Amino acid sequence: MIHSIRAKVLLVDDEVRSLETMSRTLDEEFHVLCAQNVSEAEQLLEDNQIQVILCDQRMPDMTGVEFLAKVRERWPRVWRIIISGYTDAEDIIRGVNESGIYQYITKPWHPEHLLQTVHNAVQLYRLQNESELLNMEMKLTASHVKKQLIDQRDQIKQQFQTEQICRSPKSSLNAVVAQLNRIAPYDISVLITGESGTGKELFARAMHYSSARADKPFISENCGAMHEELLSSELFGHRKGSFTGAISDHVGLFEQAHGGTIFLDEIGEVSPSFQVKLLRVLQEGEIRPLGADQKRRVDVRVVAATNRDLLEEVKSGRFRQDLYYRLAQVTLDIIPLRDRKEDIPFLAQRVLEQAVNTFAKPVGEFTEEAMECLVGYDWPGNVRELQNEVQRMLIFHQQGPLSADLISPHIIRGSVNDQAVELESIAELKGSLKDRVEMLESVILRETLIRHRWNKSQAADELGLSRVGLRNKLERYGLDRNRH
């Protein structure tokens, strides 16, 4: 079997403990090299084909921004990430512009976020290489390029068709999807509400690709992740020299989305002063980049999203009423996953298929026991948490379908709690004593099996049954699936 070469990632930090912590987080999936100063880092860059560099901002010989600016000049293909406990907006903007920083990670960082950020940077490095090789090997005509773009756009459209959102005829989302289909063709602003992780951006993309703007850009921005000055620069653009670190003109996302759709996530997090700026843009259909003398017309459809109750925010004075009604011509409320468990089998299988393509581990399906656990859990993190769990199961999977013993313990416990609710409800049922006892016995058997991840020996020991006795009861209640 041929194994792919692990990407080389360089960590630069003068604090040894910080280097060790980051290295432990990354070294299972990447070839990690460490440097405690700029000199060591430059030597490693000379001697190795580094794909991604993570650099601390505060170092004794020079700042991370200054060092990454040098890296950009000498090793422009390396994807650059800066890590800092300081979130000064001016430093961030200067780093993005001068050093071409791909991502800014604040301390304390979360291991999963760090891993995902590096994964994304490595993927972009490889795509960049593939693109360069393709450009070297092929002299494509304009018609070929156009055909490729059309084909790619058609593939994206297919991926975000509304029928891909849910397929269960009993899904609670069907009413929301029907509403989305009705409003998609009309050029109106839409506010999408719902808990974090429910897939609000997925709905926004589906709306875009079902509209007359489908052949134009879809641009997404998380408004809650940036300081106001940086957010203004990112959305509206800036002119060279308009502030410290603005070494070149920057075209804002509103202008980049001209003719298409812009998705403003976490709109409820923006400051009151930024709300005024955004309202002016929505009212006038014009933007003025920072430092520019003239306004520029933009034609965009605005879709915003929030996990807050914006009407309550309006009542409390934290969100402008006029901006709310500009954004919420129509509101779509995305139901949390715990209230539409009928969608979990379809979503889990779809996430599995995507993860199989990502990790190149061919697995066809879940066992019935695994799916029962997934359906029984409440998923406070919604679809995003489900996606993380399925990916985790696939990573630890060795052979056969994905079984219940791969599921995280807290999800098993959550499924068991669901069984406990069922136990309580039996006490309220009517019927003969024999029928009620059998129902109680069936639920206890299933709860015990779930808790022991369908290990029948352990379940039999806890229940004081022989293996044969347990098997007979499972057959009697239709619980014997012969998976273990």
Secondary structure as UniProt FT lines:
FT   STRAND          8..12
FT   HELIX           16..26
FT   TURN            27..29
FT   STRAND          31..35
FT   HELIX           38..47
FT   STRAND          52..56
FT   HELIX           64..74
FT   TURN            76..77
FT   STRAND          79..84
FT   HELIX           89..99
FT   STRAND          103..106
FT   HELIX           111..137
FT   HELIX           142..159
FT   HELIX           162..164
FT   TURN            169..170
FT   TURN            172..173
FT   HELIX           174..183
FT   TURN            184..185
FT   STRAND          190..193
FT   TURN            196..197
FT   HELIX           200..209
FT   TURN            212..215
FT   STRAND          218..222
FT   HELIX           223..225
FT   HELIX           228..236
FT   TURN            240..241
FT   TURN            244..245
FT   HELIX           253..256
FT   TURN            257..259
FT   STRAND          261..265
FT   HELIX           267..269
FT   HELIX           272..284
FT   STRAND          286..287
FT   STRAND          296..297
FT   STRAND          301..306
FT   HELIX           310..315
FT   TURN            316..317
FT   HELIX           321..327
FT   STRAND          330..333
FT   HELIX           337..339
FT   HELIX           341..343
FT   HELIX           344..359
FT   HELIX           368..376
FT   TURN            380..381
FT   HELIX           382..396
FT   HELIX           404..406
FT   HELIX           409..426
FT   TURN            427..428
FT   HELIX           433..451
FT   TURN            452..454
FT   HELIX           456..463
FT   HELIX           467..476
FT   TURN            477..478
//
